[in-house]
Amino acid sequence: MPIIVNLDVMMARRKIRSKELAEQIGITEANLSILKTGKAKAIRFTTLTAICEVLNCQPGDILVYESEVSEEELTSHQDL
């Protein structure tokens, strides 16, 4: 999936545990785990807003778009 979730990285920077974050944003630890592992298919803006408020960060600190096209594919297309 081209969306990379860096929630665990931001949580480590802010020194906050999953249980504490889940309580503060109002979701279960299981649902937070799904978000952290990148297995979620969607996230509500209200949840994203709450995460950003608690972690004092921007959505781009947590979610990153990464193209599915590999560098090797890009190189081979340039040869054409």
C-alpha angles and dihedrals in degrees: 000000000000095000112085117200114213096177093124090054092052091045090053091050091052092042094232126143125226093247092053094046093046091052093047095049095040103243133114122265087241092058091045089052090053089053094046094051093049093242094121116108093203143004127209116239089232090057092046090048091051092049091050092048094050095043093039093229143115125258088249089061088062105030123049129179114223121183117241090219109102123226088244091058091049091052093049091050091053090059091062 
